[in-house]
Every structure is written in C-alpha cells, then in structure tokens.
Amino acid sequence: MTLKQIQAFYWAATLGNFAAAAARLHITQSSLSKRIAELEDELACALFDRSRKQSVPTAVGERLLPRCRAVLDMMESLERDAGADPDSRALTGICRFGISELSASTWLPRFVDKVRAAHPQLVLAPQVVLTGHLQRLVQRGELDFAIIAGPPSGTALDSQVVAHVPFTWVASPRLAGAGAVLGREDFASLDVLAHPPESGLATAFNSWLTLHNLKVRRTIVCNSLTVITGLTVSSMGISFLPADYVQPLVRQGKLVALRSEPAAPTLAYHMIWLRDDIRPMTRIVKRLILQTIDFSVPNPLWAP
C-alpha cells in the first residue's frame, strides 16, 4: 500500500469523478485507475461501485475515507516536524483556477509574474467566467480555486475574503452631472446596465435593490464588464461598477460618478476552494494572491 494509492482513492471519492481526480493529481486517468485497483487488491475489497456513472464509494470505501484523510494529514505533519515545510517547496504541475473579468483586467498579470518567479515549473491555467459557473467548477474539482464576488453558497466550499471593492453608480455626462444624487424616482425612470444572474455583481446589485425596496425602469443585461462600461459611456443607461475600475474614465470626462441614497455598497471578494482540499498548493497560492490582489490596478485599455 502506497501514499499515491491512498491519494488516488481519496480524491476520486471526494470529487466523485476519476477524471477530475486525475487532473488534480496531475496524472492520467489510467494511472489513477491503476493505483485504485492496486489499493483494492491490497485490501481485498472494492472501494467503488463500478455499476454507477459517478465515482461512488462502496460502504467499505465510505468507512475508509476519513482514515485516508487522516493518513494524508499525518504525512504532511511528518514533513513539517522533519523540517520539510510543504509550504516552502517549489510547485509543479498545472494550477487550474477561475476569476472574473474584473480580476483578469486588473491584478491577474501581477499575480502571474509573481507565481512564475517563485514557481517556474507551475503551469497556470485560468478560466474567466461568471461567479455561478466558477462555483460549480470548483465543486466538481475542475478548478483548484476561484476568486468570486461575494460569499460562496453550499457547504462543500471553504473561503476567505481576499479584497473589499467599493462600487459606485456612473453615467455618461450627457445623462447626468457629476455628483448628482440618485433617488427613488431616478431609479424608476432610468435604464440600468447590469450583469446576468450568474454574476456575483448581479447578486450584489439585486440584493441592494431589494434591501432598500428600489425598482428600476428597465435592466439591460450583459455578461461583459468592459461592454457594460462602453455602453455606459455611450449613454445607454447608468451602471453599477467598481469605483477604482472606472476612475480613469471619470478623470477623462467620459463618465461621471453619481451618488445614491442609500449609498452603493462595498463588495467582498472571496477565494474559494474545496473544503477537503488539504494540498500545500492551495495554501501557497492563497498567500501569493493575498500579496498581489489589487482591484485598483487600472484596466490597460483605458489606463492613462
């Protein structure tokens, strides 16, 4: 019985999918299956129900899963006690992670530079999609982690707040004057450019409207932050956007910042990962993100 066999069983059972487990361990699916089969031979019992499509553990597999987790925890503890800090090792393999368009157009390049300098053998594979989809990908084990707007839903994920982003209402100067105060009547008479329901920004916006019992005349939905910003500049409507993100356009006179009563909220961004993810890579990457995440970095498309 080997540690690699235990890892293969643990992740296949935790993720419910051999392909996702193989990707997480950076091995082929056939290698993962071979390790699990070898472990089953050693134990003289089946650990998975092969009659089902998903990787569902047998009753024996369910009983052994917590013990396998304890073995993996103990191995990490032994490395620490021996002075081999797992958090100081050079990372290798592929790191699959998810971010929003706001992250991709602000702090992502700095994060990539920092990771490449510290871990040149680690391949970064980012996906830029909406918050709802990112949560599902992390839950299925297809992503190692993600940075999302707002807290995650469900009990399978763990999270940590990594940034707070203030938001503001903005409009073309052709629609409103700088510093204008939006009241209940204004929201009822204006079109609002907003994100689709899958977006964390849409969730925050709708929660804010509900909390303050506000209604808008019409919502024009778009899944691109850049397009929403461009349409706002073109006077298609007002929008609810990160204050630092639009500041260069405000300075250039293409947009004006508006105030609202009540004020626009500050949104917490979370790093999310599987609750059972005990790999050092998750801790190491989280530390690098906390060192580099900065949503005030100007979008290069309109930076001065």
Salt bridges, closest charged atoms under 4 A:
GLU38 OE2 - LYS34 NZ 2.52
GLU40 OE2 - ARG50 NH1 2.53
ASP73 OD2 - ARG69 NE 3.30
GLU76 OE2 - ARG80 NH2 3.46
GLU76 OE2 - ARG283 NH2 2.74
GLU79 OE1 - ARG89 NH2 2.80
ASP85 OD1 - ARG80 NH1 3.30
ASP87 OD2 - ARG80 NH2 3.66
ASP87 OD1 - ARG283 NH2 2.89
GLU142 OE2 - ARG140 NE 2.70
ASP144 OD1 - ARG24 NH1 3.81
ASP144 OD1 - ARG279 NH2 2.96
ASP191 OD1 - ARG217 NE 3.19
ASP191 OD2 - ARG218 NH2 2.98
GLU198 OE1 - ARG136 NH2 2.67
ASP276 OD1 - ARG69 NH1 3.42
ASP277 OD2 - ARG24 NH1 2.89
ASP277 OD2 - ARG279 NH2 2.81
